[in-house]
C-alpha cells in the first residue's frame, strides 16, 4: 500500500544547535567548504548517504547523535564560527558598494536556476548560468533579487532501459524538505500573488524565499488550495506541457514575478529594483506587468509606460537557433490578454504587436517571446562575442534598414562561479602557491611558477575521484537495468586513474553531436585500446523527453559503450546533474566539445574544466572561438559552409581523431620518467591566461558596468519629473515615426575624386528633405571605408555632417570632409537616422533614410 501524500517532517534541534538551521537555510553552504565540513562532521556516513544534502541530513540523523553534538564543545565552536563568519559575509561591504550611482537593486528573472543538486530546479546551461549569476552577485555585493518558479517535480531524472533507451521519471519534490521558507506577511500569513485568467478566473501562487548568500531568490508555486487542480499543476515541472500550460508558466514567471518582488520589498524594506534583467524570453511578460503598473499608478499612456520600462530593462538571449525560442499562436496570447482579461490602457492588439514577427521572413501567425523581450528592453546582449554576431544576424529584421553589424545587440561572454566548480584541492593549492590569484587579474601569471609535481599530484587525485564516482554510478545504472552482481564484476576495473581521460557532457540536441566521436567506430576503438597511449572517455547528457532523435543518439553511444571490448574505456553515466558535472569538470584531463558551428551560444563546461587544470578540445564555437590562442588546448577544424551534413561530419570527425591520436595523447604520455612537462606547461598557460577571463566575477562586472549602470541612469532619466522624460520620448518617437516616410536624401555630391590619395580629404555635400522634422531630430551621416568586390562596406566609419544652409523648398544642405586614411578600394554613402539623447543608439527605432541607388556610392582606389 502506498501513501496518498508525501511530506517532510523536520527535526527539532536542541537549543545549542539552533544555528545549524541558520546555516542550512542560506545556500552559501553549497560553495563554502568550511560549512560543508561542519555538516559532514554531524554524521560522515549519513552525509554521504544523503548526497550532501543538509536538510535530509538533519531529517535522518539519529536523535542520540544530535544530543551528543549539543554538548560537544569542539562541534559547537565550529558551529558558532561558521555562523558568525556567515553573518560577516552577509553584512560587509564588497566590490559593488564602492561604485558611484549604481542601481539600488536589480531584478533577475530566469525560468530555471542551478544553485545546488539539493534544489533541483534546472535542466541545463541556462539554469547553471543563472545560478552562477546569483552566487557571484552575492560574492560581489551586487543587490540582485532572483525570480523564478518552484517546480514540484523539477526536471526529470534519467535512467536507461536494458537496451540503452532513455527513461524519464519526475519524482515529487516537497518544498518542506528543501532549504527554503515561505514568504509571509507581517501577520504570518503566506504571501499570495495572482494573475487573471479567461472567464474571470485567477491563477494564485505562493512565494518561496531562498537565501543565496546575500541574494534573495523568490520562487513562485501554484500548488495552493485557492487553485483548481489544473491551475495547481501549472508549476508541476520544468519545461513541461505545451500550449496553454507553457504560456501560463511564463505569465506566472513574468507577471507574477513582478508582483512577488513588490510584496517582498514591501514586507522586508528591500530597495525596489531600478533595473530588470530578463534571462531569455521565458520571462518576457514582466515588461507587460511593469507597463500595467505605470499606466495604473502613474497615469502614463501605453507608449509612455513602454519607454519608461524599456529604459531600465536588459534582455539576454541564450539561443543561436530559432527552434530554441518559445513561440505561441497569436490567438492563444489574445485569449489570455484580451476580453475580460484586457487591462485598462493595455490593449490586446498592442500586446500582440510586441511579439509579432512582422519582418521579412517572419511567421505572422506566431507570438515570439524573444522578439517581445527585445522590444521591451533598451539593452540586449548575447552570451559570447560570436553569439552576439549570430544574434545580430538572427534578429536583424527587428532593426530593418541597418547593416547587421549595427543591430543593437551586444555581448557579455558567460563566466563560471569558481567556488562552485573548482575543486577544493585546486583552491588549496592556489592558496598555498599563488594567493595573488584571489586578489587581482594580474596575479594569475603566478600560476606559471607552481611546481609541476604539485599540479600533477592534484590532477591524479581528481582523476581518481572521477573514476570512483563513475564506477559507483555505473553500478547503480546497471543494477537498475536489470544486471546481476555477476554481470557487473567488470565495473571494479572500469576506467583507470592513470589513463588520459576525456569528458563530454551536455544536453543532447542534434547540433551538439553526441555521436560524432563514433563516426568511425573502429578508429575510436583503436584510440581507446591503444596499448601505449590508451584513452578513456566519460560521457553524460540528457535528451529532452520529447526529443526522440536525441534519445536515439544516447542509445547509440550506450550500446557502443556496453561492448565488452571497450566498456572499461568508455562509459555513459545517466542522470547528469550538478554533482556529476562538478566531478567531471574537475577530474577530466580534456574537455571535448564538437557542436555544429556556430550553434553553441557560449558553453561553460570547458571553462570549468580549464580552471581545474583541464585542457579543451573543441570546435571554435561559443566562448572557445573568442579565447582559443593556440596554446591553451586544441581547436577542431570546422568545415563551415559545407551543404552536405554527412560530409561535414566525416571531415570534422577525422580531424578529431587525428588530434587525439597525434597531439593530445602523445603529449599526455610524453613522460621521460616524470610528469608530462609539455602537458603541464600547457595546463599552466591555460590557467594563467583563461583564469581571469572565464570567471563569473568578470562576467558580472561586465553586466554591471556596461548594462546595469547605464540602464539605471536611463530609467532615472525617464522617471524624473513625474515621468516627464518618458512622456517626452514617447511623443518624440510618435512624431518621428509619422514623419519618417517624408524624410529623403535627395542629392549627394563630392569633390576631389581626381586626387585620391592617402591623407587627402573628400568634401561631401548632401541635400536632405526632413519631412517636417527639426534638424535636431536627426543625424545626417557619411558612411565610409574599405569596400569589397560588391561595394559592401568592410568595417565602415561614420562622420556626422553639419547643417550648412537652407536649400530651396525648405530642404537642408549638409556638408563635411571624409578623411582618406588608408589605401585600397574605398567608398562612401550617406544616410539620415533619428537622433535623440533618450535613445540608447541610432538604430533603436529601426529607421534610416538612404540615397536612391546608384548615386549613394562613389568608389575608387586610394594611392
N, C-alpha and C positions, 0 to 999 in steps of 0.2 A: 504494500500500500504506500502511495506517495503523498507527501504533504500538499495541500492545496495552495499554500503560500509559504514563501521562504523569506526570512528576515534575519537580521543580525542582532544579537544581544551583546551589548558592550559591557566589559568588565567594570567594576567599581574599584578604582585604585585606592590603596591605603594613602592616607594623608601625606606621608613623606614622599610618595611617588607621583603626586598630582601633576608635577611639572612635566612628566612624561607626555601627558596629553597635549600640553602646550607645544612640545617639540613635534609630536606626530601630526598635529593639525596645521603645521606650516611645512609645505613641501620643500623647503630649503634642505631638509634632510636628504633629499634624493640626490643632491650633488655636494653634500658636506660629509666628508669621510669620518670625522670625529664623532658626529652624531650617529652615523651608521655603526661605528664601533660600539657606541653605547647600546644601541638596540641589539646588536649581536650578543653583547655580554649578558643580556637578560636571560637568554637560553640559546646557546650557539647551535645546537642540533635543531631546535624548533625554528630558529631563524632561517636555516637552510630549507627546512621542510615547507615553510610558508612562502618561499620565493622572495625573501627580503621585503615582505610587506608588514610594516609595523602595526597596522590596525589588526590584521589577522594574528600577528604575534601576541598582542595583548588579549585578543579574544580567546586564544587557545592555551596560553601559559597557565601552568598549574597555580592555584591559589597559594599553596605552600611556598612555591618559588617566589611569588610576589611578597609574601610575609618576610621571607628571609632577606630579600633585597631591601625592604623597607628599614631594616636595621643594619644593612651592610654599609659601613662608613665610606669605604672606597667607592662603591657604586653611587652613593648619594653625592659624594664630592664630584664625581664625573657628571652626574645629572645636573647639579647646580651650575657647574662650569659651562656645560653645553647650553643650558637655558639662559644664563647670563650673557654668553657670547652671542646667542641669537638676538637678544634684546639690543646689544650694541650694534649688531649688523643692521637691525631694522631702523635704528634711530640716527646713526651717524651720517654726516654729510658725505656725499660721494661726488663723482665727476659732474653729474648734471647740475648739482646745486651751485657750481661755480659759474654757470652760464648766465649771461645777462639776457633779459627779455625772452627767456624760453617759455614754452607753453606751461600753464599751470597744471594741466593734465591732458592726457591723450587717451582716447578710447580706441581699443584694438579689437576688431571683430574677426573671428575665424570660425568656420564650421567644425574644426577639429583641432585638438591640442595633444601633442605628445610630451607630457611632463614626466611621467614615470609609468612603468609597467603596472603599478598598483592602481592607476587611474586610467583604464583602457578606453580612451576617448579619441583615438587616432587610427588612421588607416595607412598612411604613408608619409611621403616627404612634406606635403603641405602642413600636416599636423606637427611633425617633428620640428619643422622650421618655426611654427607658431610657438611651440613650447620653448625652444631656444630663445626666441624673441622675448618672451616674458621673463625667463630666468636672467637673461642678460640685462634687461631693463631693471630688474631687482639689483643686480650687482653694480650697475652704474648709477642707480638712484633715479632712473627715468620714471616719472609719475604716470605710468600706464595703468589703465583698467582693462583687463581682458574680458571679452564677452563671447560666449558660445552656448551650446546646448548640452544637456546631460542625457546621453543615450542609455536607456535602461538595458540594452543588450550590447552596447558598444559596437565594435566591428567584429566580424566573425573570427572564431578560432578555426584553424586549418588542421586537418588530418588527411591521411591518404588511405584509399581503399587498397585491398591486396594487389590490384593491378596498377596502382600508382595514380589513380584519378583523385583530384582534389575533392575533399568533402568539407562542408561548412557546418558549423554549429554556432548558435547565438546563445551562450549561457546568460541567464538573468543576472543583473547587477543590482545589489541592494545598496542604495546610497548611504544607509547607516553603517555599512561595512567599508566605506571609503573615507579618506581623510578630508572631509568637508562638513560644513554645517549649513543649516537653513538660514537664509537672511530673514530676520524678523523685525517687525515694527517695535517701537519702544514698549508697547504693552505685551510683547511676547508673541503676538500672532504672526504666522508666516506671511511674508510679503507675497502678494498676488499681482501679476500683470495680466492683461487680457488684450486680445485683438479681435476685431469684428469679423464675422463670417456671414456668408449669404443667409437669407431667411431670418435675419435679425438675431442669429446666434452669436456667441462669443467663444473664443478659444482661450482658456485660462492656463496659467503656468506659475509654478512656484520657482524660487530662485535659490540656488545653492551657492554658497560662498566658499571658494578655495583660496587659501593663502599660499602664494608662490613667492616666498621670501617677502619682499616689500610690496609685491604686486597683488592686488585683489583680482580674483577671477570670478566672474558671475556666470553660472551655467543654468539655463532655463529648462524646466522639466514640466511637461504637460500631463504627467501621470498623477492627476489630482482628482478628488471626488467631484469637483464642480463640473468636470467634463463628462460627456458620454464616452463609451468605450472607444469609438473611432477617434475622438479628439485626444483621449488619453494615450493612444498609440502613435500620435504624431512624432514624439521623440523616442520611438521604440529602438531604432537602430541607425547607425551612421550610414548615410547614402542609401537608405533603404527605400523601397517603393518607387513610385513614379507618378507623373501627372499631379493630381491634387495633393497627394501626400508629400511629395518633394517640395512643391510650391509652398505648402503650409509650413514645412520646416524652415524654409528660407524667409517667409514672412515673420515667423516667430523669432528667428535669429535677428533679423534686421529691425523690425518694428518693435517687437517685444524687448529686444536687447537695449534699445534706446530707453524704453520705459523702465527697464530694470536699473539702468545706470542712474536715471533720475531718482528712483527710490533709494538706491544705495547712497547717493550723495546727500539726499535729504536726511537720511537716518544717521549717517556717520559724520556729516560735515565735510566730507572729502570735496576738494575743488571740482567744479564741473568741467568736463573736457572742453578745451578750445579746439582741438584737432581730433578728427575721426579718421582712423585708418582702416580701410576695407581690404581684408586679406582675401582676394579673389571675389568673384561675382556673387557667391552664395549669400553674402550679407548685404547685397546692394540696396535692399529695401530700407536700410537705415536712413538713407538720404531722404526718402519719401516721408518718413516719420519726422525728421527734423524740419522738413518743409511744412508739414502739417502743424508742428508746434509754432513755427514763426508766423504762419497765416493766422492761427487761432489766438496766439498770445501777443504778437507784436503788430497785428493788423497789416501785414505785408500781403501783396499780391503773390500769386504763384511764381511769377518771373522774378520778383524781388527776393522772395524766400529762396529761390533756386540759386541766385547769386550769392546770398549770404551762406548757404550750405556749401556750395562749391568751393568757396574761398578757403574753408577750413577742412576740406576732405582730401585725403590721399588714397589712391586706389593702386593696389599691386596686383598685376596679372602674373599667374604662375604657369600658364599653359601656352605652348607654341603650336597647338593643333586645335582647329575648330571643334573637334569631337570632345575636347576636354571642357567645353563651356556648357553651362546649363541653358537650355533654350526651351521655352514653353509656348504652346499655342496661344496666339494673341487673345482668342476668345476665352481661354481659361483665365488669363490675367484679368480680362474685363469682368469676368464673373465675380472675382474677389475684390475688385476695386471700383466697380460700377454699381448701379442700382441702389439698394438701401445702404450699401457699404461705401458709397461715394461720399467722401468728406467734403464739407463746405470749402470752396476755394481750391479743391484738388480734383479737377475734372478727370474722369477716367481716360478721356482721349489724350490729355497731357501726360498721364502716366504711361500710356501705350507709346507715345512718341519717344519717351526716354529709352525704351528698349527696342525701338524699330531698327531693322536692318535696311534702312532706306537709302542705301548707297549702291553703286554698281556692283552686281554680283551677290547682293544680299537677298535673303529669303523674306519676302514681305509677309509671310504667314506666321512668323515666329516672334517671340519676345526674347531678346538676348540679354542675359543677366550681366555679362561683361560689358556690353555696349552701354547698358544703363549705368553701370558702375563708373564708366569713363565719363559719361555725360554729367554725372553728379559730382565729379571730382575735378578740381582745377590742376591737380598734380597726379601724374600717372607714371608708373615705372614697371619695368621687367626685373628679373632676378639674376641676370648676368649681362655682360656687355653684348654678347652675341644674341641673347634672348631679347634685349632691347631692340636690336636691329630687326629680328624676326617679327617682333610685335609691331614695330612701325610699319612693316610691310603688311602684316596681317590685318591691322586695324586702320590702315591709312585712309580708307574710304570715309571715315568719320571727319577727316580734315581734307576733303577733296579740294584740288587745286594746288596743293603744296607738294613739293617733292618728298619722297619717302624720308629722306634724311631730316626734313624739317618737321615731321609729325611729332607733336609734343609728348612723346613717351620716352622717359629716361631709363636709367637702370641703377639698381643697387645690388651688387653681387652678394648672394647669400653668404652667411657665415655659420659657424657651429659653436656651441657653448662648451668650452674646454672642460669645465667642472663636471659636465655630464659625460663626455665622450672620451676624455683622455684617461688612460689607465693610471691608477694610483701609483704604481711603480714608476711610471714616466714622470709624473708630477714630483715624486720624491727625489728622483734623480736630478730633475731640473732644479729643485730647491737646494740640493747639495752642491751641484756643479755650476749652474748658471742662474742664480737667483735674479739676475738682471732681467730675465725674460718676463718676470712678473711685474716689472716696473716700466719698461718702455719698449717701443718697437725696435730701437737700435740694439737693445740687449740681446736680441736673438742671434746676432753674429757670434756670441759666445758659445753657441752650440758646437761650433766647429772645433773647439778646444776640448770637448768632452772626450775622455779616453774611449777608444773604440771597444775595448773589452767590456766596459760598463754598459754600453749600448747593446752589445751582443748578448750579454747575460740577461738583460731585461727583455730583449726580443725573444729569447729562448723561453723565458718564464711565461710570457704572454701566449706564445705559440702552444706551449704545453697545456695552458689553461683552456685554450680553444679546443684542443684535441680531446681533453677530458669532457668538456661540455658537449662536444659533438657526439661522443660515444654515449653519453647519458641520454641525449635527445634521440639518437638513432635507436637505442634500446627501447625507449618508450614508444617510438613510432612503429618499430617492427612488432612489438607486442600488441599494439593497437590494430595492426594489420593482420593479426592472427598467427604470428610466428610462435613456435615453441622455443623453449630455452635452448634446446639442441641446435635449432636453426639460427640462433643468434650468437653462437660462440665466437664467430669471426669478428664480432664487434669489439672484443677485447683488444684486438690488434689493428682496428681501423685507424687510418691516419698515423702519422709519426711525428713527434715533436721536433725532429731534426730534419724534416724534409721541407723544401721550398713550398710554401702554402699560398695559394691564390684564392681570393674571396670574390664572390659575385652574389650580391643580394639586393633585391629591389622589387617593386611591383612588377607584374608580368603582362603589360600590354605588348602588342606585337612589335612596336617600334623599338623596344628595349632589347629585343633579340636574345632572349634567354638561351636559345639553342644554337647561336652562331658558332659556339665552340665545338658543336657536334656536326658541323658541315661535312667534315671528313672524319668519320668515327675511327677509322684505322690509324689515321695520323694522330688523333687525340689519344688513342690508346697507347701508341708508341711514346708519346710525350709523358704520359702518366707513369709508364712502366720502364722508362729508360734506366738501365742498370747503374749508370754512373751519375746521372743528373735527374733523379726522379722528381716528379711534380705531383702535388695533391691539390684538389680543388674542393672548396666548401661552398655550397650553393644554398640559397634560401629565397623565398619570394611567394607572394600570394597573387592569384588572379582574382579579378572581381567576380563575384558569384554568377553574374550574367554573362561572363566572357568565356564562352565555350572554347574559342581559339586559344586563349591563354591557358586554360586547363589542359588542353592537348599538348601545349609546349611543356608544361610541368610533367605530364605523364611521359613524354618522350625522354626527358632528362632523367626521370626517376627510373625508367626501365633500363636505360643505359647504366646508371649508377648501381642498379641491382645486380649487374653482371658479376659472376663470381671472380672473373679475372681482374676486374678493376675496382670492386667495391671498397677495397682498402685504400684507394687513392682518390676516389671522387664520391662525395656524399651530398644528398639533398636533405636539408633539415626543415621539416614542416613547422608551421606556426611562427613565422618570422615576426618578432616583436622587438621592443626596445632592448630588452635584456640580451637577446641573441645578437641584435645589431651591435651592442656595445662589445660583446665578446669577439665578434668577427672583425670589427674595425681595429680592435686592439691586437688581435692575435695573428692576422694575416700579414704576410710579407709583401704581397702585391694585391692591389685592389683593381679588379678588371671591370671595364665599362665599355660596352660596344653598341650604343644606340645608333639609329639612323640619324645622321647629322642633317639638319640642325633641330631635331625634335626633342632634345633634352633641354629643358628650360635652364636648369642650373645643375642639380645633383649635388648632394653634400656628403655622401658616404666617403668619397675619395678624399675629401678634406679631413674627415675624422681619422681616416687611415694615416694620412700624412702626418698629422700631429702626434700619432703614436709610433712613428718611425716606419710606416709602410710606404711603398712606392706605387705610383699609379701607372696603369697600363690601359690607355683609354683612347677612344676616338676623340678627336678635338672638337668637343661639343660642350655647351654649358660653360661652367667655370674653368674647365681644363683648357679650352680654346684660349682663354684670356691669360692664364698664368703658367702654361707649359713653357719651359725655357730651354729644353734640350738636355738638361742635366738633372731634372727632378723627377724623372720617370721616363716612360716611353709613350709616344703618340702612335696609335694605329693608323696607318694611312687610310684616308676616306675616299671612296670612289664616287664623290658627289657628281650628280648630273646624269648618271647612267639611267637610261629609261627602263632597263630590264632588271627587276629586283634580284632575280636569281644570279645574274652575272655580277651584280654589285656585292651580294653576299659572298659569292665564291672568291672574289678578289680580296675582300676585307678579311675573310676567314683565313685565307692563305697568308696574308700579311701578319695576322695574329699568331698563327703557328710559328712562322719564321722568327718573330720577335721573341717568343717564349723559348724556342729551341736554341737560337744563335746568340741571343743577347741576355735575356733575363736569367735563364738557368745557368748559362756559362758564368756570368758574373757572380751569382749567388754561391756557386760551388768552387769558385776560384779562391781556395783557402791558403795554399802554400804553408800548411802546418799550423795555421792560426785562424782567427776570424777573417771573413772575406773583406779585405781592406778597401777595394774599389767600391764594393756594395755599400759599406758603411760610410765611405766618403759621400756617396750619393744620398744616403739617408740623412747625413748631417746637413748637406747642402739643401735638401728638401725642407727640413725643419727650419733651418735658418732663413730661407727665402720665403717659404709659404706661410710659416707660423703667424707672423703679424697680419697677413692678408686674409687668412681663412677664418679668423676668429669672429664670432658674432659680436664682440665688442667693437670691432672695426665697422661691421655692418650697421649696428645700431647708431654709432656715432654719425655715420653717413646719413641715415634716416633723420636723425635729429637736426643736423646742421643743414642738410640740403632739402629736406622736405618738411619736417615738423615746425622748425622755427619760421621759415617763410610762410607756411600755411597759417600759423598763429598770427603773424603780422597781417596777412591778408584778411583773416577773419575779424581781427580787431578793427581794421580799416572799414570793413563792410558794416560792422555793428555800431561804429561811432555815431553819435548824434541821433540816437533813435533809428539806427539802420539807414541813415541818410546816404551812406556810401553804397549800400545795396540798391536803394531806390534809384540813385543817380545812374549806377552802372546798368541796371536793367532797362531804364528809359533810354540810355545811350545806345545799348545794343539793339533795342527795337527800332530806333531811328536809323541806325546804320544798316540793319538788315533790309528795311523798307527801301532805303535809298540806293542800295548797292547795285541793283540792275542798271542804274543810270551811270555808274562810275566806269570810265573808259580811258584807256591810254590811246590818244588819237594821233600822235605824231612823235617819232623819235628820230633824232639825227645826231651825228657825231662828227668831229673834225680832227684831223691829224693822222688818218689812216695811212697817209703816204709816207710817214716817217716812223713806222712802228719799230721800236727797239726797247730793250730793257732799260728802265729808268725814265722813260717818257711818260706823259700823262695824256689820256684820251678825254677830250671835252665832250660831254653828253648833254643834250638838251631835249626836254620832253614837254609835250603839251597834254594836259590831263583835264578831263571833264569830271568834276567831283559829284555830279548828280544831285547837287543841292547840299552836300555835306560841307562842313567847315574844313579849312586846311588842317586844323588841329585834330580832326577826326581820323586822319590817315597819315601814313608814311609812304612817300614815293622813293623807291629804291632802285639802284642799279645792281644787277646781279652779274658777277664777272668771274673769270678764271679760266683754267685749262678746260678743254673740251675733248671728247672722244671723236671717233670717226663719224658718229651720227649727230654731232654737235651737242650732245648732252654734257652738262657741266660735271666736272670731277672736283668735288670738294670746293664749291664756289665760295666767294667772299661777297659781302654786301656793303653798299655805300648809300646812305640816305642822302637824297638830293635836296637842295634848298629851293624853296619857292622864290623865283626870281622876279616875276612881274605878272600882272594880269594880261591875259590874252583876250582875243575877241570873244563875244558871246558868253562872258563870264568864266571862260576856261582859264586855267593857270599854267604858267610856264615854270618848269623846274630845271635846274642845271647842276652839274658837278663835274669833277675830273676823276677818271678812273686811273689808278696807278698801275703801270705795267711792270710788275716786279720780277717776272721770270720769263724765260724764253719758251718757245714751242707753240703749239696750236692754242689759240686763245679766242674767247668770245664773250659777248655781254648781252644782257637783256635788261628790261626794266619791268617793274610791277608796282601796283598800288595795294597796300594792305591796311586794315583797320589799325588804329593806334590809340591806346588809352592807358593811363597809369594803372587802372584797375585790372588790366589783363595780365595773365601770367606769361604770355608770349604772343607774338603776332599771329600765330596760326590758330589761336584759341577759337575763333569764330568759323574757321574753315573758309574764309572769304579772301579772294585775291583777284585782282584785275590785271590781265596781261595784254601786251600789244597784239594786234592782229598779225598772224603769220603771213609772209615770212619776214616782216620788217623788223621783228624783235631781235635779230641776231646779225651782228657784223663780226665776221671772223677773219682770222688771218694768222700768219706766222710771225712771232716776235723774234727778232735777232738779238 
